[in-house]
C-alpha cells in the first residue's frame, strides 16, 4: 500500500502516449545548471543503481518524444546504472527484484522514510522528473534529480534545436556520460585537436563526453584534416585518416604574357600565377602562341615554392604544332596552286578553221622536218595555276570542282591537212599550247598526323586545249582545238601551320582515254584555306558560339 501511494502518477519512465524512435543531431546552446550541494552527485554510494525517468511533455508529438528517448538510451547505455525509460524497462526491472521483507521492517536497519523504504525495495536509486516543452524551433528540457529520500540533488534547464542533441546534453549534464574514441593516422605522430583543445598525438585513445565533437588533425609538411564525430555510451568509435603531404608551389616566370603551363601534359594554369602541386617530380611544359615550347623537369617539395625562368624562342610561323582536332573541324577548303606538267602527246584529230576552210592536225614531223606516217609524240611542259574547292570530313573528302589553266611553248613542226577535195598538206610551226582542265568530281582520303595530312585522290576530268600554229601562207596564227577526257590519280601532303591555313604538295597523273595521248604528269605546290562553316550547313563548335 505504501509503494502504491508513493509511485509517480504518470508511470515509470513513460508518458501516456510516447513511442520510441531515433533522430539526427544539430549544434546549439546549453543553459547552465543549478543544483543542491547536498548529495549533489546522482551516482551516490548505493548498491542498487536503477534510475526511474518520469516524463512530462507539452506540445511534443509522439514521434519527437520517441526520438528523444532513443537518443537518451544511446547516451546512457553503458555504466553500472539501469535506466527505466519505458514500460518494458520497468517490467524487466521488477522481474529481477526479489520479494524479501525490507531490512528496516525486520529491525536490522533504521527506516529513514516511507519513500526510502519503497525505493530500496524496488531497487530505485534516483528519480529524474523531466519536463519537455517546445519553444518555437527549439526544445527545452527542465529536470530535477530526486534521491531515495525525496531530496532534489540537482536541477537544470537545457535548450537545443534537436531532440537527439538535447538527450545527449542531458546525459552529460546528469551523469557525465562518456564514450571512447580511437584516432589513427597514416603517418602517425600527428597532433589531434578536439573541440579546440589539443589532446595528444596519434595513435590516440580517448574517453570523451557523449555527443558530437569536432576534430582537427595536423602534422608538419602535411595538410590538416577536419571533421566531426558522435560518441555514444554504447560503444567505441575508431577514426582512421590518411594524411596528404602539404602541396608545394610552382611559379613560371620570364615567358610571354598569357603563356600556358602544362604539367604531365595537363594544363594547370598560366605563367606568373602560383600553381599548387603535390610533392614529387614533374615534367612541365610552357606553351605560347608563336614560340617554341619550353620543357623542363622539376622536383616539388612540401610547402616550398619552385621557380623556373622560362626563356622561350620565337617560333618560325611555318613550323608550328597544330592539334589534329583543330584541323578536323574545318570542312570547307579552297586551294590555289602552281602546277607544272610534263606530257608526251600528239594533237592528232585537233581541228581549226580559217573562214570556210577546215584544217586537221595530222602529226608532228620528224626532227629534220619531214612528214612521217608513224605516230609521233612531242613532249610538252605547260605550267600554270590550279584552283580546287573541297568538302572533307576527318578522312574522306569530295573535290566539288578543280580547274587548271596551263600554257607552254611547243617549238615543233607539224603537218596540217586542209579538209576538202584536194586535201592539201601544210608544214606548220606549232608554237604555243594553252590548256584548260576541268575535274568536276574527285574523291579523296586523308589521315591526320598532328598538323601533317597525307592524302590521295581519284577522279575524272576533261581537257580543252588550243595549239597555235603559223605558216607563211597564213595571215595570222591558226588555233587547233581539241577536247579529251581523262582519269586522274594523285597523292600529296598538306602541312597546317595554322588550323585554317596550310601548304600543299601534290603529284598526280592523268591518263587520257585517247590512245594518242600519253600520260600527263603534274606537280603542284600551293596554299590553302580551310573554314568550318561557310554555308551554315555545319553545327557550330562550342568555342564559336
Secondary structure, 3 states (H helix, E strand, C coil): CHHHHHCCCCCCCCCCCCCCCCCCCCCCCCCCCECCCCCCCCCCCCCCCEEEEEEEEECCCHHHHHHHHHHHHHHCCCCCCEEECCHHHHHHHHHHCCCCCCCCCCCCCCCCCHHHHHHHHHCEEEEEEEEEEEECCEEEEEEEEEECCCCEEEEEEEEECCHHHHHHHHHHHHHCCEEEEEEEEECCCCEEEECCEEEEECCEEEEEECEEEEEEEECCCECCEEEEEEECCCCEEEEEEECCECCEEEEEECCCCCCEEEECCEEEEECCCCEEECCEEEEEEEECCCECCEEEEEEECCCCEEEEECCCCECCCCCCCCCHHHHHCCCEEEEEEEEEEEEEECCCCCEEEECCEEEEEEEECCCCCCCCCCCCCEEECCEEEEEEEEEECCCEEEEEEEEEEEEEEEEEEEEEEEECCCCCEEEEEEEEEEEEEEEEEEEEEEEEECCEEEEEEEEEEEEEEEEEEECCCCCCCEEEEEEEEEEEEEEEEEEEEECCEEEEEEEEEEEECCCCCCCEEEEEEEEEEEECCCCCCCCCCHHHC
